[in-house]
Amino acid sequence: MEEKNKGLNINIEHYTGEKPIEVVYRLGDAAQAQQPLATKAPEKISVSGTISTPYEWLSKRIGTVDQKRANVVVNREKMTIQLTVNEDDYYNKNTFTGTVEVSETFEKFGINDGEKGWIPAKLGQFLRLNRGLFEDKEKCMVLVSNLKNFNAKAKAEIEKQRDPSGSVADVYRCQVESNLPKSFTVNMAIFKGTAKQPIEIEFDHYLTNGEVFLQLVSPGANEVMESYRDKCIDEVLDKIKDIAPDIAILEV
């Protein structure tokens, strides 16, 4: 049978007219076929955490790691251990870095930091806000008062110095005398997650454009840091060697 409707011809084979037939006529463009998803490169994994992070990951994935294509880089100065797996595969190379972190308070003091210079009055205000670190609060407030009323006398001298070649040069020497004590003691944790301990801190003075700045120095804290750092790093390395003896370990 053939029907005509506004120029539309419909041919229905074997239609006898016994039952009505519904015809839906749609105008417009047909929907576009769904495009396949774009292929993406594997996502690299880069994780940073506590010093045990490389071992913790490795211990759970040791069965999937090709030890001959992995390495561990140790930097004791930066207090880090970095595990790299799939080292020769740009798309599948993953890194896991563990760090021994100093406590936030120790970092704010700037102890043994050659780049940190304190203006005396500002150091006094800082110590006042952190007087809870002092066992003797009265000594703390005396020190704060001395810092806020800081006075110093600089002694400068120029002397002749002869080097091995026979040349003579002028050497400038400067000494600073102040009203501050030689040192003071605070109780603080050096590393995150460790107990507080007494730390003796000494003052160093230096002049810049006629103004005196203070640096905080602690040989004792430096010794503790080196000892604790090496202990933490060596413990993690021993664990890695036990479960993955074929991974290359490099000290830089």
C-alpha positions in Angstrom: 0.0 0.0 0.0 1.2 3.5 -0.7 0.2 6.7 1.2 1.0 10.2 0.3 1.2 13.0 2.9 2.8 16.4 2.0 5.1 14.8 -0.4 6.1 11.9 1.9 5.7 8.5 0.3 5.5 5.5 2.6 5.5 2.0 1.3 4.3 -0.7 3.7 4.6 -4.2 2.4 1.8 -6.7 2.9 -0.4 -4.1 4.7 -4.1 -5.1 4.5 -5.6 -2.2 6.5 -6.9 -4.3 9.4 -4.8 -2.5 12.0 -3.8 1.1 12.2 -0.1 1.9 11.9 1.5 4.9 13.6 4.2 6.6 11.6 6.5 9.1 13.3 8.1 11.7 11.0 11.1 13.6 12.5 12.8 16.5 11.0 16.4 17.7 11.5 19.8 16.2 11.5 20.4 12.8 13.0 22.3 12.6 16.3 26.1 12.2 15.8 27.5 8.8 16.7 29.3 8.9 20.0 33.0 9.4 19.6 35.3 6.9 21.3 37.2 8.2 24.3 40.7 9.6 23.6 43.6 7.3 24.6 45.6 8.9 27.5 49.1 8.2 28.6 49.5 6.4 32.0 49.4 8.8 34.9 52.7 9.2 36.8 52.7 8.8 40.5 54.8 11.1 42.7 54.3 10.9 46.4 56.1 12.7 49.3 55.7 11.8 52.9 57.6 10.8 56.1 60.9 9.1 55.9 59.3 5.6 55.8 57.1 6.4 52.8 59.3 4.6 50.2 59.5 1.5 52.3 55.8 1.5 53.1 54.9 1.6 49.4 57.5 -0.9 48.4 56.5 -3.4 51.1 52.9 -3.5 49.7 53.9 -3.6 46.0 57.1 -5.7 46.0 55.5 -8.4 43.8 54.9 -5.9 41.0 58.3 -4.2 41.0 61.2 -5.1 38.7 64.1 -4.5 41.1 66.5 -4.2 38.2 64.6 -1.2 36.9 64.3 0.6 40.3 66.7 2.7 42.4 66.9 4.4 45.7 68.7 7.8 46.0 69.8 8.9 49.5 70.6 12.6 50.2 71.6 12.9 53.9 72.1 16.7 53.7 68.5 17.2 52.6 67.5 14.3 54.8 65.6 12.5 52.0 65.2 9.0 50.5 63.7 8.7 47.0 62.5 5.5 45.5 62.1 5.4 41.7 60.4 2.4 40.0 60.3 1.8 36.2 63.3 4.2 36.0 63.7 3.8 32.2 60.0 4.2 31.3 58.9 7.8 30.8 55.2 7.1 31.1 55.3 4.6 33.9 58.1 6.0 36.1 56.9 6.6 39.6 58.7 8.2 42.6 58.2 8.0 46.3 60.1 10.4 48.6 60.5 10.3 52.3 61.9 13.1 54.4 63.0 13.6 58.0 61.3 16.8 58.9 62.3 19.3 61.5 59.6 20.6 63.9 57.8 23.8 62.9 59.1 25.5 66.1 62.7 24.6 65.4 62.4 25.9 61.9 60.9 29.2 63.0 63.9 29.8 65.3 66.3 29.6 62.3 68.9 27.8 64.4 72.1 27.1 62.5 70.6 28.8 59.4 73.3 31.0 57.9 70.6 32.9 55.9 68.6 33.8 59.0 69.4 37.1 60.6 67.3 38.5 63.5 66.7 42.1 64.4 67.2 42.1 68.2 63.8 43.7 69.0 61.9 41.2 66.7 63.8 38.3 68.3 62.7 39.6 71.7 59.1 39.6 70.6 59.4 36.1 69.1 60.9 34.7 72.4 58.2 36.4 74.4 55.5 34.7 72.4 57.4 31.4 72.8 58.2 31.7 76.5 56.6 28.3 77.1 59.8 26.8 75.8 61.8 28.2 78.7 62.0 26.3 81.9 62.6 29.6 83.8 60.1 32.2 82.6 61.8 35.0 84.5 65.1 34.4 82.7 63.1 34.5 79.5 61.6 37.9 80.2 65.0 39.3 81.2 66.4 38.1 77.9 63.4 39.6 76.1 64.0 43.0 77.9 67.7 42.9 76.9 66.8 42.2 73.3 64.2 45.0 73.1 66.7 47.4 74.7 69.6 46.0 72.7 72.8 48.1 72.6 76.0 47.1 71.0 79.4 48.5 70.5 81.4 47.6 67.4 85.1 47.6 67.4 86.8 47.7 64.0 90.4 47.5 63.1 92.4 47.2 59.9 95.7 45.3 60.0 98.3 44.5 57.4 98.5 40.8 56.4 101.1 39.3 54.1 100.3 36.3 52.0 102.7 33.6 50.9 103.4 35.4 47.6 104.7 38.5 49.5 101.7 40.7 48.7 100.3 42.8 51.5 96.5 43.2 51.9 94.4 45.2 54.4 92.2 42.9 56.5 89.1 44.3 58.1 88.2 42.9 61.4 85.1 43.7 63.4 84.0 42.6 66.9 80.7 43.3 68.5 80.1 43.6 72.2 76.6 43.6 73.5 74.5 43.4 76.6 73.3 39.9 75.7 74.3 36.7 77.5 76.5 34.2 75.7 73.7 31.7 75.4 70.3 30.6 76.6 68.4 27.3 76.8 65.0 26.3 75.5 63.1 23.0 75.6 61.8 22.0 72.1 61.5 19.1 69.7 64.1 19.2 66.9 62.2 16.8 64.6 58.5 16.2 64.1 57.1 13.4 66.3 60.1 13.5 68.7 60.2 14.5 72.4 61.2 17.9 73.6 64.8 18.3 74.8 66.9 21.1 76.2 68.8 23.0 73.5 71.5 25.5 74.3 71.5 28.3 71.8 74.3 30.8 71.4 74.3 34.3 69.9 76.4 35.3 66.9 76.5 39.0 65.9 77.2 40.4 62.5 77.1 43.9 61.0 75.4 44.9 57.8 75.4 48.6 56.8 76.2 49.6 60.3 73.2 47.6 61.8 73.7 44.6 64.1 71.9 41.4 63.3 71.8 38.2 65.4 72.1 34.6 64.4 71.2 31.7 66.6 73.7 28.9 66.7 73.6 25.5 68.5 76.4 23.0 68.0 74.5 20.6 70.3 71.4 20.7 68.1 73.5 20.1 65.0 75.0 16.9 66.6 71.5 15.7 67.5 70.2 16.4 64.0 73.0 14.5 62.3 72.7 11.5 64.7 68.9 11.2 64.4 68.9 11.8 60.7 71.4 9.0 60.0 69.6 6.7 62.4 66.2 7.2 60.6 67.6 6.9 57.1 69.7 3.8 57.9 66.7 2.0 59.5 64.6 2.6 56.4 67.5 1.5 54.1 68.0 -1.7 56.1 64.3 -2.5 55.6 64.4 -1.9 51.9 67.5 -4.1 51.5 65.7 -6.9 53.4 62.7 -7.1 51.0 64.4 -5.8 47.8 68.1 -6.7 47.8 68.5 -6.1 44.0 67.4 -2.5 44.1 70.4 -0.1 43.5 70.9 2.3 46.5 72.8 5.5 45.7 74.2 8.0 48.2 74.5 11.5 46.7 
